[in-house]
């Protein structure tokens, strides 16, 4: 395990190594596309693939209000809709990538 200072330094090093005008352009293009195209839930697609989807909602996720979890449980009562009880942050890759990888592995191991 690394100290918080080592984590911060690793993030800074990775950012400085990977960040350039191309990645900035791609990031802005992707966010622009998300804001323009992804405007409402496509219920028909969710219904079609509900048996293959796991929705995993974090606590204190400022991107998705907790009420969405409750709404999804009502809309898709047979769906695999989970609420994180482990306090993983939205940017889970920074501190909880192994835990989330294990969660995905456990979900997928009998399906492949």
C-alpha positions in Angstrom: 0.0 0.0 0.0 1.1 3.5 -0.8 0.8 6.5 1.4 -1.6 9.3 0.3 1.4 11.4 -0.7 2.7 8.6 -2.9 -0.8 8.2 -4.4 -0.9 12.0 -5.2 2.5 11.8 -6.8 1.6 8.8 -8.9 -1.5 10.7 -10.1 0.5 13.8 -11.0 3.1 11.7 -12.8 0.5 9.8 -14.8 -1.3 13.1 -15.7 1.9 14.8 -16.9 2.8 11.7 -18.9 -0.5 11.2 -20.6 -2.0 14.7 -20.9 -1.4 16.5 -24.1 -3.5 18.4 -26.7 -4.8 15.2 -28.2 -6.1 13.8 -24.9 -7.6 17.2 -24.0 -9.4 17.3 -27.3 -10.7 13.8 -26.9 -11.9 14.5 -23.4 -13.7 17.6 -24.5 -15.2 15.9 -27.5 -16.4 13.0 -25.4 -18.0 15.2 -22.8 -19.6 17.3 -25.5 -21.1 14.2 -27.1 -22.4 13.0 -23.7 -24.0 16.4 -23.0 -25.7 16.6 -26.5 -26.6 13.0 -27.2 -27.1 11.3 -23.9 -30.1 13.3 -22.8 -32.6 10.7 -21.6 -32.8 7.2 -20.5 -33.3 4.7 -23.3 -35.7 2.4 -21.5 -36.2 0.1 -24.6 -32.5 -0.8 -24.6 -32.4 -1.4 -20.9 -35.5 -3.6 -21.1 -34.0 -5.5 -23.9 -30.7 -6.2 -22.1 -31.8 -6.1 -18.5 -30.7 -9.7 -17.8 -27.1 -8.7 -18.9 -26.8 -5.4 -17.1 -25.7 -4.6 -13.5 -26.4 -1.1 -12.3 -24.0 -0.2 -9.5 -24.7 3.1 -7.7 -22.2 4.7 -5.4 -23.0 6.6 -2.3 -22.0 10.3 -2.4 -21.6 10.2 -6.1 -22.1 13.8 -7.3 -22.7 12.6 -10.9 -25.8 10.6 -10.1 -28.2 11.5 -7.3 -29.2 8.7 -4.9 -32.8 9.1 -6.0 -31.9 7.5 -9.3 -31.1 4.2 -7.6 -34.6 4.3 -6.0 -36.2 5.1 -9.4 -34.3 2.3 -11.2 -35.4 -0.2 -8.6 -39.0 0.8 -9.2 -38.7 0.9 -13.0 -36.8 -2.4 -13.3 -37.8 -4.6 -10.3 -36.2 -7.7 -11.8 -32.9 -5.8 -12.7 -29.6 -6.3 -11.0 -29.5 -2.9 -9.4 -27.0 -2.5 -6.5 -26.1 0.3 -4.2 -22.5 0.5 -3.1 -22.3 0.0 0.7 -18.5 0.3 0.7 -18.2 4.1 0.2 -16.3 3.8 -3.0 -15.9 7.1 -4.6 -17.0 7.9 -8.2 -13.3 7.9 -9.2 -12.9 4.4 -7.8 -9.9 3.6 -10.0 -7.8 5.9 -7.7 -8.3 3.8 -4.5 -10.7 0.9 -5.1 -9.9 -0.6 -8.5 -9.1 -4.0 -7.0 -12.3 -4.2 -5.1 -14.4 -3.2 -8.1 -12.5 -5.5 -10.4 -13.3 -8.3 -8.0 -17.0 -7.3 -8.0 -17.0 -7.5 -11.8 -15.1 -10.8 -11.8 -17.7 -12.3 -9.4 -20.5 -11.1 -11.6 -18.9 -12.5 -14.8 -17.1 -15.7 -13.8 -20.1 -17.9 -14.5 -21.2 -16.1 -17.6 -18.2 -16.5 -19.8 
